[in-house]
Amino acid sequence: MGFRIVVIKSRAKLEFRLDSLIVRGERERRIHIGEINTLIVQSTAVSLTAALLCELTKRNIKVIFCDEKYNPSSELLPYYGAVQTAKRYRLQASWEEAVKQRVWQRIIRRKISAQAETLARLGFPQAKLLEKYAEEVEAGDRTNREGHAAKVYFNCILGEGNSRQGGGFLNGCLNYGYAVVLSACNREIVAAGYCTQLGIWHTNEFNEFNLGCDIMEPLRIIVDRRALSLEKGDADFKRKMADILNFTATIEGKTTTLDIAIRVYVRSVLSALEQGDESLVIFPAQAETE
């Protein structure tokens, strides 16, 4: 797997030649395709050849497209990521509801605990309340502890009266970072042969990435901490947010990059759903945010 996150910010033509991504802008640049982990196309003035798109898909390289406001708007995913895709789809459709609810409980408990830890680091007394919410999460989160925790948490980090639907620098950082992490989760889901549309809690018929949205929930905190570490108005915030996939993470006692840790985590969630055992879910223990 590659290690480079390539961001195209201005007018250019991208093509595939001699096993390399060729960027033809003011000057021509060549990047070996095997070194690329993620390609982010920020400008709508960029054109790409079909040959390049096909090769990126074959190599399982994440491709994220941004809109005219430079916000992530879509991504490229292959139809089939594994040789047993049809079998995996049938198994996914038959996942037991009780198992999905227990896995969701584990995911949300982890998410709220991480939010509580972040508020404690920042000196907010509301951290104790979130710790209580984490303990109260039931199977399927029937009492919506996640929603209650989110309200308290974002009131703290965004300021009273502000919301995730509002604008501002911090929200911009969060939106961009969440899109990058969601894309990483989607890539691993597809690579394992599963369908991103069929979620365990998210069921929006217009959302192509319901399962990715489910799985990424405990990873949002990594984006939050990175965004909070940036100075307001940092013009380079998009590159810094995209770079979180290269941060150091620990999972199963091993130190690696966050991108690899996400792969292990996603596969563990899928195994838990497949085998009906929520204890199989393992989370990245920590991630570098500086």
N, C-alpha and C positions, 0 to 999 in steps of 0.2 A: 504494500500500500504506500502511496505517495505521502509526502510530508508538507508540500507547499500549498499555501492558500493564495491563489492568484486573483487579484482584483483588477478589473478593467474599468477605468474611470472616465475615459474620454473616447472620442471617435476612433474606431479601429476596425480592421477586418481580421477575423480569426479563422485560421484554416489548419488542417492537419497535413503534415508533410514530413516524410522521413522519420516517423515515430515521434514527432514533436508537435507541440502547439506553436504555430507561427502567429505572432501578433504584428500586424502591419499597420502602424500608426505613423507618427512623425518619423520614426525609425523602426526598422524591423528587429524584432526580438524572437528568440527561439527558446522554448522550455521543453525539456524532455517529458513526454506524456506520463511516463512512469513515476515522475517526481511529484505529480499534482494530486492533491487530496480533494481540494474544493476549488471551483471556478465561480467567482461572483462577477456577474456582468452588471455594473452599476449604471451605465449609460445606455439610453435607448438609441444612441447613434452608432451602436456596435452591430456589425453583421457577422454571421457565423455560417460556415459551409455545412451542408448536410453530412459530408464525410466526417467532419470534426465531431458533430453531435452524435453520430453513430459510434465513433470510437470512444468518446467519453462515456457513453452508455455501456458499451462492452466492458470498459475498464472499471465500471462501478464508481465513477468519479462524480461527486456531487456538483450540480450546476444550479446556481441560484440567479434568477433574473430580477432586476429592480425596475420600478416604474419611473415615470417622468419626474417624480419627487425623490428619486434615489432610495425608495423604500422597497425591501424585498416583496415581490408580488407573486412569484411562481417558482417552480423548480422542475428539473428534468429527472424523470424516473423511468426505468425500463419496465415493460409489461411483465417480464418474467425474470426473477432473480435467482432461481434455483431449478434444478432438473425435475423436482417433484412438486411443482407449484400447484397443480390441480389437486393433488392429494392434500397438501397443506391447507388449501382453501376449504376443502370439505371438513377437515379436522377443526379448522378455525370456526366454521359456522356451527359446529356441534359443541363448542366449549360450554361446560355446565355453568349455569347462572350463579350457583353458589360459589364455585371456584373463582369466577370473575369478581364477585363481590369481595371475597377474602383477599384477592390480589390487590384490588383497588384500595381496600382498607390499609394494607401494608404500604402501598405507594403514598397515600395521602398522609398517613401517620409520619412517614419519613419527611414529606414535604413540609408539614407544619412544624415538626421538630427543628428542621433546618432554619425555618423562618424565625422561630423562637431564639435559636442560637445567634442569628444575625442581629436581632433586636437587642439581645443581651450584650453583644459586642459593642453596639452603638449606644448603650446606656439607657435604653428604653425600659421602664418598669413593666410595660405591657408584655414583655417576654414571658413572665410568669403565667399570664392568662393563656398565651399560645401553648405553653407546656401542658396546661390543663386540657386545652382543646385536643392536643395530640393524643393524650391518654384516653379521651372520650370517643375517639373515632370508632365507629361500629362497622361491621361488614357492609360494604356498599355505601358507607358514609351516609346512612339513613337520616341522621340528624344534621347533616350539612355543616359539619365542623370546618370543612375546607372554606366554605363561603364566609362563615363568621371570622375565621382566622385571617382570610384575605382582606376583609374590611379593616380589621385592626392593624394588620401589617402595613398595608399601603397608606393608611392614614398617618402612620409613623414615618415611613420613608419618603412619601410624597408631600406630606403636610396636610393638615386638616382642611377639608373642603376641596382637595384635588382628587382626581380619579384617574384610573388607567385609560379611560376614554378621552382624557384631556390631552393637550399638547405638552410642549416643553421639552427641554433637553434630556432629562432623565427618562421620560417616556419614550423618546426617540431611541435612546440607547437600548432600553429594554426591548422594544419592538424588533429592533435589528438583531440583537443577540438571541432572542427567542426564535426568530426565523432560522438562524444558523443552526441552533441546537435541534430544532424540529427537523430540519433537513438531514442532519446526521442520524437521527433516530429513524426517519423514513428510509434512508439508504439501507440501514441494517435490517429493518423489517422486510424490505423487498429482497435483499440478498439472502435472507433465510427462507424465502419462498412464501411469505404471508402477504395478506392484503391490507393495505394501509386504511382502507375505507371502513373496515369492520372493527369498531372499537369495543372496549369493555365497559366504558362509562359514557364517553362521548358518542352520540348516535345521530348527529346532525346529517340529514340526507344531502346537504349541500357541501359538506366538508369531506374532501378527498383524503384527509389525513387524521381521521378519528383515532385510530390506534396510536399513531405517532404522538398526538396531543395527550393521550392517556399516559403513555410511557415517559414522556419528557417532564412531567410535573415535578419530580424531585430534583431535576437538573436546572430548573428555573433559578434556583437560589444562586447558582454559580454565575449566571448572567447578572443577577441583581447585585451581587458583591462586586463584580467587575465594573458595572455601571456606576455604583456608588463610589468607586475608587477614582473615577475620572473627574477632572476639573470641569466645572460647568462651562460649556461653550467650546470644548476641545474640538478643533476642526478635524482632527484625525480619529474621531471616536469610532467611525465605522471599521477602520482597519483594526483598531484595538479590540473592538467587540468580536470581530470575526476571528481574531487570533486566539480566542479562548480555547479553541479545539486543540491548540498546541500546548496548553497549560499542563503542568505536572499533576497527575492524579494517582491515587492508590486504590487498588481493588484486589480483593483476594490476597492481600499481603504483598502485592507486587506493585512496583512503581512504574508508571507508563505515562503516555499522553492522555489527555481527556478524551480524545477521539477514539483511541483504542479502548479506554475504559467504558465508553458508551456502547461499543460493540459487545463487550462482555456483559454489561448490564442488560441491554436489550435482549440478548440471547437468553439470559437467566429468566427474564419475565416471560418470554415465549415458552421456555421449558416448564415454568411453574404452571402456566395455563394449560399446557399440553398434558402434564403429569398430575394435575390437580393438587399441587403442593406449593402453597404460597411461600413456604420457608426457603424455597430455592431461589427466590429473588435476592440478588446481592447488589449493593449500591456502591458507587465510588465513595471511598471513605473521606477523601479530601481533594481539593483542587486549588492550585496556586492561582491567586487573583491579582497579583501585583506585577 
